[in-house]
Amino acid sequence: MRFAVQSRNDDLSNELMERAKTYLTDFGLIFDDAEPDVVLSIGGDGTLLHAFHRYKERLDEVAFVGIHTGHLGFYADWKPAEIEKLVISIAKHDFQVIEYPLLEVKVEYTNRNQSATFLALNESTIKSPEVTLVMDVELNGALFERFRGDGLCVSTPTGSTAYNKALGGAILHPSLPAIQMTEMASINNRVFRTVGSPLILPSHHNLVLKPVKGPDFMVTIDHLQILQKDVKSVHYRVAKERVRFARFRPFPFWKRVHDSFIDSND
């Protein structure tokens, strides 16, 4: 089995990275930064987002596992003191692989017959650089509303506990093949109206945003910020690809929610 390690690059994370490399190679595993079967993410949820985007071309072949060196995260199951236990489990192949949905983001442009497609593990947002965002929101080819406000966020179920939650969105169990759209400070008065509520869309539904005002937008894909110019439309749907995690022991999702937001002792 081949493995790679993504570190947050603080002292503790780098120390654990070197220990993990030593332990795993001693057990006969091969360190392969280019084509790993398992990727250890040592840090926090942000570290795992970096690892995901680093290996997004190998999602069918790679499984991720997280060690948290800060607060407990939704992607990091293991504590630093458990590194040896984790290494033994990896060496014995004592784990199962679980899969979660991803978000596909496709941007189409007005001045060229081209498009750009991205994958998000957590969410994608869209904002106007300096003015109010004005977007027509289409669901399955039909106009649903004209949005005016600061921006829109479209998240995966695993990303529903991140920025989406801060915007008042629902927390979705990651086994659900769905995406969620939440509003950022929408303008609602006697003239302009939006639904004013998060929308949860199943995998067979499509969400399309079409600019009404201004062709240039700041689009985020997880932690990445990309200025998109001459935008004709932005298409969102549940991706065909899925992210894979190596699960070594039960860690129920709702316990993670409880420990992270209600009663964390980490």
Disulfide bonds with the S-S distance in Angstrom:
none
